[in-house]
Amino acid sequence: MKKLIISIFLSLLALTSLCVAEEYGKLSLGYTKHTAEDPHDSGGTTYFSDPEENGFVLGFALGQKSGGVSTEIETNYYSEVSQKLTSDVTVDVSTLASMFNVMLTPGENELYGILGGGVGFGYSMVDTSYKSGSTTFNGDENTLGFAYQLILGFGADNYELVFKHSNFGEVEGGSGKTSAGDTYNADEFDSKYNSIAFRVKY
């Protein structure tokens, strides 16, 4: 499935390169809802909840538009959010992402739709805090992995309002020894964001 998505994106990129393209840049600011989906630890213990937390996203993109198709390279920073995985475990999560987007943009510059998606990489930073009675653990772990997103929105002149669903795959927190000398298994979950962002073209 991933290979098929990448092949479609490369084909659309080749198509747009044959046409005269309008180049642009974009700055964006948005609201996010992060989900730590299917949380569990590396020892196989499932936590039975999918906590959600609100945050914000900052980004910029460089791209080109030609014949109703836009392609762009986009970089975003998703702010740190705190997710309570269990009564004893809290993780702070932030993400830096780089995506290659392909979008259909039917309509005129005065008003046009946006429908597409992107593939790329996400660098997820997870800081774990555990406390049970007098026993504590603190550790962090970073995960670099494949990511993809779906994009839907509309634009008018140099302004756009865009909804995105972004999936950064399974990430994990720190592991090691607790203050009592026991082994602490890494917490793992699927890191997903739903966001709505206002973008300005320049």
C-alpha positions as CSV (number, residue, x, y, z in Angstrom):
1,M,0.0,0.0,0.0
2,K,2.8,2.4,0.9
3,K,4.6,1.7,-2.4
4,L,1.3,2.4,-4.3
5,I,0.8,5.7,-2.6
6,I,4.4,6.8,-3.3
7,S,4.1,5.7,-7.0
8,I,1.0,7.8,-7.5
9,F,2.6,10.8,-5.9
10,L,5.7,10.5,-8.1
11,S,3.5,10.1,-11.2
12,L,1.6,13.3,-10.4
13,L,4.9,15.2,-9.7
14,A,6.2,14.1,-13.1
15,L,2.9,15.3,-14.8
16,T,3.0,18.8,-13.1
17,S,6.7,19.2,-14.1
18,L,5.6,19.1,-17.8
19,C,3.4,22.2,-17.3
20,V,4.2,25.8,-16.6
21,A,4.0,26.0,-12.8
22,E,3.3,28.9,-10.4
23,E,5.8,28.6,-7.5
24,Y,4.7,29.7,-3.9
25,G,5.6,29.5,-0.3
26,K,3.2,29.1,2.7
27,L,3.2,29.8,6.4
28,S,0.6,28.1,8.6
29,L,-0.7,28.0,12.2
30,G,-3.2,25.6,13.4
31,Y,-5.0,23.8,16.3
32,T,-4.4,20.1,16.8
33,K,-5.9,17.1,18.7
34,H,-3.3,14.4,19.3
35,T,-4.4,10.8,20.0
36,A,-2.1,8.2,21.6
37,E,-3.9,5.3,20.0
38,D,-3.7,1.7,21.2
39,P,-1.3,2.4,24.1
40,H,0.6,-0.6,25.6
41,D,4.1,-1.4,26.8
42,S,6.8,-3.4,25.1
43,G,6.2,-6.3,27.5
44,G,2.7,-6.7,26.0
45,T,0.5,-5.0,28.6
46,T,-2.4,-3.1,27.0
47,Y,-3.7,0.1,28.6
48,F,-7.3,0.0,27.2
49,S,-7.7,3.7,26.5
50,D,-6.9,6.2,23.7
51,P,-6.2,9.5,25.4
52,E,-6.5,12.8,23.4
53,E,-5.0,16.2,24.1
54,N,-5.1,19.6,22.3
55,G,-2.1,21.5,21.0
56,F,-1.0,23.6,18.1
57,V,1.1,23.2,14.9
58,L,3.4,25.7,13.1
59,G,4.6,25.1,9.6
60,F,5.9,26.3,6.3
61,A,5.8,24.9,2.7
62,L,7.4,25.5,-0.6
63,G,5.6,24.3,-3.7
64,Q,4.2,24.8,-7.2
65,K,0.8,24.8,-8.8
66,S,0.0,23.8,-12.3
67,G,-3.2,22.7,-14.1
68,G,-5.2,22.3,-11.0
69,V,-2.6,20.2,-9.2
70,S,-0.3,21.4,-6.4
71,T,2.9,19.7,-5.2
72,E,4.8,20.9,-2.1
73,I,7.4,20.1,0.5
74,E,6.0,20.9,3.9
75,T,7.6,21.0,7.4
76,N,5.6,21.2,10.6
77,Y,6.3,21.3,14.3
78,Y,3.5,19.8,16.5
79,S,3.7,21.3,20.0
80,E,4.3,19.2,23.1
81,V,1.2,17.7,24.6
82,S,0.8,15.6,27.8
83,Q,-1.0,12.3,27.5
84,K,-2.0,10.3,30.6
85,L,-1.7,6.7,29.4
86,T,-2.6,5.3,32.9
87,S,-3.1,6.6,36.4
88,D,0.7,6.1,36.9
89,V,2.1,7.0,33.5
90,T,2.2,10.4,31.7
91,V,4.1,11.0,28.4
92,D,4.9,14.3,26.8
93,V,4.8,14.1,23.0
94,S,6.0,16.5,20.3
95,T,6.7,15.9,16.6
96,L,8.7,17.4,13.8
97,A,7.5,16.3,10.4
98,S,8.5,16.7,6.8
99,M,6.0,15.7,4.1
100,F,5.7,15.7,0.3
101,N,2.2,16.7,-0.6
102,V,0.2,16.3,-3.8
103,M,-3.2,18.0,-3.9
104,L,-6.0,18.6,-6.4
105,T,-7.0,22.2,-6.4
106,P,-10.1,22.6,-8.6
107,G,-11.5,26.1,-9.2
108,E,-10.1,29.5,-9.7
109,N,-7.7,31.6,-7.6
110,E,-10.7,33.5,-6.1
111,L,-12.1,30.2,-4.7
112,Y,-10.7,26.7,-5.0
113,G,-10.9,23.3,-3.3
114,I,-8.1,21.3,-1.8
115,L,-8.0,17.5,-1.8
116,G,-5.0,15.3,-1.5
117,G,-2.4,13.8,0.8
118,G,1.2,13.5,1.7
119,V,4.0,11.0,2.6
120,G,7.2,11.6,4.4
121,F,8.8,11.2,7.8
122,G,8.1,12.2,11.4
123,Y,10.5,12.6,14.3
124,S,8.6,12.0,17.4
125,M,9.9,12.9,20.9
126,V,8.4,11.1,23.9
127,D,9.3,11.9,27.5
128,T,8.0,9.4,30.0
129,S,7.1,10.1,33.7
130,Y,6.1,7.2,35.9
131,K,5.1,7.3,39.6
132,S,3.6,4.5,41.7
133,G,3.8,5.1,45.4
134,S,7.4,6.0,46.1
135,T,8.7,4.3,42.9
136,T,9.5,6.6,40.0
137,F,10.9,6.5,36.5
138,N,11.8,9.3,34.0
139,G,13.1,8.6,30.6
140,D,12.8,9.8,27.0
141,E,13.1,8.2,23.5
142,N,12.9,9.6,20.0
143,T,11.4,7.8,17.0
144,L,12.0,8.5,13.3
145,G,9.5,6.8,11.1
146,F,7.4,6.8,7.9
147,A,4.4,9.1,8.0
148,Y,1.4,10.0,5.9
149,Q,-1.5,12.4,5.9
150,L,-4.8,13.2,4.2
151,I,-5.6,16.8,3.4
152,L,-9.0,18.5,2.8
153,G,-9.8,22.2,2.6
154,F,-10.4,25.3,0.5
155,G,-8.6,28.5,-0.5
156,A,-9.3,32.0,-1.7
157,D,-6.6,34.3,-3.2
158,N,-3.6,33.9,-0.9
159,Y,-5.4,32.2,2.1
160,E,-6.3,28.6,2.8
161,L,-8.1,26.7,5.5
162,V,-7.0,23.1,5.7
163,F,-8.0,20.0,7.7
164,K,-5.4,17.2,8.0
165,H,-5.3,13.7,9.5
166,S,-1.6,12.8,10.1
167,N,-0.4,9.4,11.1
168,F,3.2,9.0,12.4
169,G,3.0,5.3,13.2
170,E,4.0,3.6,16.4
171,V,6.3,5.5,18.7
172,E,7.8,4.7,22.1
173,G,8.9,6.3,25.3
174,G,11.9,5.7,27.5
175,S,12.9,2.5,29.2
176,G,15.4,1.5,31.9
177,K,15.5,1.1,35.7
178,T,13.0,2.6,38.1
179,S,14.1,4.2,41.4
180,A,13.5,0.8,43.1
181,G,15.8,-0.9,40.6
182,D,13.1,-2.7,38.6
183,T,12.9,-2.8,34.8
184,Y,10.6,-0.3,33.2
185,N,9.3,-1.4,29.8
186,A,8.9,1.3,27.2
187,D,5.4,2.7,26.6
188,E,4.3,2.4,23.0
189,F,1.3,3.9,21.0
190,D,0.3,5.0,17.5
191,S,0.8,8.8,17.3
192,K,-1.9,10.5,15.3
193,Y,-3.0,14.2,14.8
194,N,-6.1,15.8,13.5
195,S,-5.5,19.4,12.8
196,I,-7.1,22.5,11.3
197,A,-4.8,25.2,10.1
198,F,-4.9,28.7,8.5
199,R,-2.3,29.0,5.8
200,V,-1.0,32.2,4.1
201,K,0.6,32.0,0.6
202,Y,3.4,34.3,-0.4
